[in-house]
């Protein structure tokens, strides 16, 4: 897509108003029926309500009556979720010989930062890079084991 195509698309998007913008306003107020939101009834509504009450209004209840017996929703049984095998595998891999070097670097960095905070009240570095190296190693180690379990 070239720069001219980009500007053409932008121009077409903003130069043509949407179809909804020019649509005439529909609806409005009626002078023959009560205003919405009021409890007033028109003459026709009063007559219809009287007829409904005469037909089956012995109970005096308003609203819809469900047909048949009321259906009860079965209670959902709480299922215990199995722990995520990925987390377990990555933890094992982080402790394994395969990821010994990244773990060693991370542990050394964490110790340095902890000592800096204890001595100076603040740290001059963080261990983000070392953490990502360790996480990458653990993920690479755990992936084949995880997919073997999932098959």
N, C-alpha and C positions, 0 to 999 in steps of 0.2 A: 504494500500500500504506500503510495507516494504521498508527498506533502500536499499536492494539489487534491488528491482524493480525500485526504483528511479535511481540508478546508471546505471542499464541496459537501461532504457529509455534515459538517457543522452548519454550513449555510442552509442546507435543506432541513435540518432539524429545527432550526430557530426561525426560518422564514415562513414556514407553513403552519398556521395555527391548527390546533387539534379540532376535530369535528365537534367535540363537545362544547367548545367555546362559542360557536355560532348557533347552537340549538336554542329554540325559543323556550322560555320558561313555561313549564306545564303545571297545572294544578292551580290552586288559589283558594279563595274563600267562597263559601256557598251562603247565599242569603236565605235558602229554604230549609237548611238543617241547622241544628245547634252548633255552636263553636266546639271544636275538638278540645278535649280536656275538661269538659263540663259534664255534670250529671244529668243534664236536660235530655228528655226524650222527645222525639218528634211524635206526632199523632200516630203515624204508622207503626213506630216502634212500641208505643204504649199498647196498641191493639194486639200486636204480635206477642208481646210479653204476657198479656192477659190470656190469650189463647193457649200459650205454652203452659202457663200456670194451671189452667183448667184441665189440660190433657194429662199431665203427669207430674204436677207439682205438689203431690201429697207430702213429700218429705221436706219441702221448703228449702232444699239445698240448691245452690246455683252452681253452674259449671258443668263440665263434662263428666259423665259417669262411665267408667270403664266397663266394657262388656266382659263377662266371664270373671274368673277368679283373679285376684291380684297376684301377679307373678313376683316372687321374691328372687332377688339376685343371690346366687350362691356366694358364700364368703370365700374370698381368695385365700388360699393356703399360702402361708409365708414359706417361700423356698429359700433355703440357704444357698447363697452364691458360692461357687467354688472360687478359691483364690486364683488370681491370675498367674498362670504358670510362667509367663514372661518375666515377671518380677523375681520369682524364685530362681529361675535359670540365670538371669543377669547377675544376681547377687553371688551365686555359686561361681560364675565365670570371673567376676571381679576378684574373687578370692583365689582363683586358680593360678597355676604356674604360667598359663598363657598370657595373663594380664598382670603379671608380677611387676614388670617395669613401670607401666602407667600408674599402678596403684602405689608403688613405692614413691614415685615423683609427687603424686597427689598428697600422700601422707606427710612427706617432708615439707611440702608447701603449707599444708594445714598447720603443721607444728610451728613453722616460721611465723605465720600470720598470728597464731595464738600467742606466741611469745612477744611479738611486736605490740599486740593489743594490751597484754599484761604490763609491759614495760613503759610504753609511750602513750597508751590510751587510744591509739589509732594504728591502723595498718597501712603500710606503704604499698602493698600489693594485694592482689586477690588470687584465688586459685581456680579461676574460671577455665583457663586454658587446660590446666592439668585435669580438671574434672571432665571436660569434654573428651580428652584423650582416653581417660578411663572408661567413660560411658560408651564411647565408640568401640573400644576393645571388647567390653562386656556384651554389647549388642551384636557385634560380629561373631562372637563366640556362641552366644545363645540362639541366634537365628536358625541354624541348621537343626539344633536340638528341638527347638520349639515347633518347627514345621514337621519334623518327624513325629512329634506327639499329636499334631493336629490331623494327620492323615488317617 
